[in-house]
Amino acid sequence: MKAFHRLAVAAAFLGAATAAQAQDVNIIVVSHGQANDPFWSVVKNGVDAAAKDMAVNVDYRAPETFDMVVMSQLIDAAVNQEPDGLIVSIPDADALGPSIEKAVAAGIPVISMNSGSDVSKKLGALLHVGQEEYDAGKAAGEKMASLGGSSAICINQEVGNVALDQRCQGFSDGFGGKVVVLPVSQDPSEIKAKVKAALESDDSVDTVMALGAGTAGEPALAAADEVGKGDSVQIGTFDLSSDFLKAIASGKAAFAIDQQQYLQGYLPVVFLANHAKFGLIPGGNVPSGPNLITQDKAAQVVDLSAKGIR
């Protein structure tokens, strides 16, 4: 019994030491999206879940608005703290590239997520977790064309964000018909007003593509209803919200493109934690999407969206 007791104590001590060693792993996330944004709150949920599952410390940071100068400063500040890993989104490689390259030069392992798949490797990141935005946009355009669309607006709430610009370009190329990019802010009331104006000023518009469900997709649905075109205009969106998914399930919206942003937060933390502890890292980029959510799938995803997972 005494030998067994000593063995149990040793095992407990070893387990405590291992846990303490894991907690010493520090990872910093710098994204262009605020954690209170409906989309980025899901990313943050993935980050938090991975931090708990891997027993590591993770600090999530973002500018208060879409601001590349502030974001580059946040990356520089993270580099100065010498974390065991750095996770970044790259909506503008010209603005953020020098700061990311400083991190790589300092020996900090970097993984990019969400945006920047086309520049991630060139800047020295180990890999990228996300979707190819142009390809996702093209798939959306082809789907809308197959539904009979011929004249569309693409709502862009962050003009200058390369990922969103790629979505609209891909959508235009896949759609094949007339596409007008509608620049807007992040304000849902402004988006609804501008979509209403676009629908009222051009009767040929039969398709609306939003680049964010809660931000632009829901206001677009409301705008179409208010001008009496809720049943005649096809509306799709990138990303998910529970209300937009309900609209898909009821037939009021066409589809949503799910890039599974929970995984964009979760997987980089898991990868960097394993890299810090064991030197392990996947050999290439990890595509988290796109997944097309149509009426037959929407009801299954509503509950998970409300829980902040989809």
Secondary structure, DSSP 8 states (H G I E B T S, - for coil): -HHHHHHHHHHHHHHHHHHHHHHT-EEEEE-SS-TTSHHHHHHHHHHHHHHHHHT-EEEEE--SSS-HHHHHHHHHHHHHT--SEEEE--S-HHHHHHHHHHHHHTT--EEEEES-TTTHHHHT-SEEEE--HHHHHHHHHHHHHHTT--EEEEEESSTT-HHHHHHHHHHHHHH-SEEEEEE--S-HHHHHHHHHHHHHH-TT--EEEES-IIIIIHHHHHHHHHTT-TTTSEEEEES--HHHHHHHHHTSS-EEEE--HHHHHHHHHHHHHHHHHH----SS-EE---EEE-HHHHHHHHHHHHTT--
